[in-house]
Amino acid sequence: MGSIFVYFILALNNDKLNSMLTRDDVNNLANLARIALSEEEKDKLQKDMESILGYVSELQKAPTPSDSETERQNPKNYYLRNVMREDGDAFESGLNTETILSQAPKRKGNYFVTKKILDN
């Protein structure tokens, strides 16, 4: 039934989000998804979809950080921000290799020696 949800959202317009889902809508969605539903499945699907529509319509009422379209497009006003710091000067390659490998139980050249865990 997961794929029918995609058809469900695409097939309905925003006006439908605030109204009840009819049996014709359920039939149309089943036809779009190319699935056969029994009458009991249609009843259950209709109730489930109405519940989802109710939740989506509540989400649409949620306040946004700004009502101005230009302010919403400003990256500083996004909810998600990159909180990772920029890397400073990178270490020189191989600078700490000998120190790290000296602590290994076994080594072969510049590599750790480990127990084989995978077959060919």
C-alpha positions in Angstrom: 0.0 0.0 0.0 3.0 2.3 0.2 3.0 3.0 -3.5 -0.7 4.1 -3.5 0.3 6.9 -1.1 2.4 8.5 -3.8 -0.5 8.4 -6.2 -2.7 9.7 -3.5 -0.7 12.8 -2.9 -0.1 13.5 -6.6 -3.8 12.9 -7.6 -5.3 15.3 -5.0 -5.1 19.0 -5.2 -4.7 21.3 -2.2 -8.5 22.0 -2.1 -9.0 18.3 -1.4 -6.8 18.4 1.7 -9.5 20.3 3.6 -12.4 18.1 2.6 -13.6 14.5 3.0 -12.3 11.8 0.7 -15.1 10.2 -1.3 -15.4 6.6 -2.5 -14.9 7.8 -6.1 -11.6 9.3 -5.0 -10.6 5.9 -3.5 -11.6 4.1 -6.7 -9.7 6.6 -8.8 -6.6 6.2 -6.7 -6.8 2.4 -6.9 -7.1 2.7 -10.7 -4.1 5.0 -10.8 -2.1 2.6 -8.7 -3.4 -0.4 -10.8 -4.4 -2.4 -7.7 -7.6 -4.2 -7.0 -9.2 -3.5 -3.7 -12.1 -5.3 -1.9 -14.9 -3.2 -0.4 -13.4 -3.7 3.1 -10.0 -2.6 1.8 -11.5 0.5 0.2 -13.3 1.4 3.5 -10.0 1.0 5.4 -8.1 3.0 2.8 -10.6 5.8 2.8 -10.4 6.1 6.6 -6.6 6.0 6.6 -6.3 8.5 3.8 -8.7 10.9 5.5 -6.6 10.6 8.6 -3.5 11.5 6.6 -5.2 14.4 4.9 -6.2 15.7 8.3 -2.7 15.6 9.5 -1.3 17.2 6.3 -3.9 20.0 6.6 -2.8 20.6 10.2 0.9 20.8 9.0 -0.1 23.4 6.5 -1.4 25.6 9.2 1.9 25.5 11.1 3.7 28.9 11.4 6.8 29.4 9.3 9.8 31.4 10.6 8.8 34.3 8.4 5.8 35.2 6.4 7.8 37.1 3.8 8.8 35.0 0.8 12.1 36.9 0.4 13.0 36.3 4.0 12.2 32.6 3.7 14.6 32.3 0.7 17.5 33.7 2.7 19.7 30.8 3.8 20.2 32.4 7.2 16.5 31.8 7.9 16.5 28.1 7.1 15.7 25.6 9.8 18.6 23.4 8.8 22.1 24.8 8.9 25.5 23.3 8.4 27.0 23.2 11.9 30.3 21.6 10.9 33.3 23.7 11.2 35.7 24.4 8.3 38.8 22.3 8.5 41.9 24.1 9.4 45.3 23.3 8.2 45.4 19.6 7.2 48.1 17.3 8.6 50.9 16.4 6.4 50.3 13.0 4.9 52.1 10.3 6.8 53.1 12.6 9.7 51.6 10.4 12.4 51.7 7.0 10.6 54.7 5.6 12.5 53.2 6.7 15.9 49.9 5.0 15.1 51.4 1.8 13.7 53.8 1.4 16.6 50.8 0.8 18.8 49.4 -2.0 16.6 49.7 -5.6 17.8 50.9 -6.7 14.4 51.9 -4.7 11.3 53.3 -5.3 7.9 55.0 -2.3 6.4 52.7 0.7 6.8 49.6 -1.5 7.3 47.8 -3.1 10.2 47.7 -6.9 10.2 44.3 -8.3 11.2 42.6 -11.7 11.3 41.0 -12.7 8.0 37.2 -12.4 8.3 36.0 -12.8 4.7 36.5 -15.7 2.2 37.7 -15.1 -1.3 
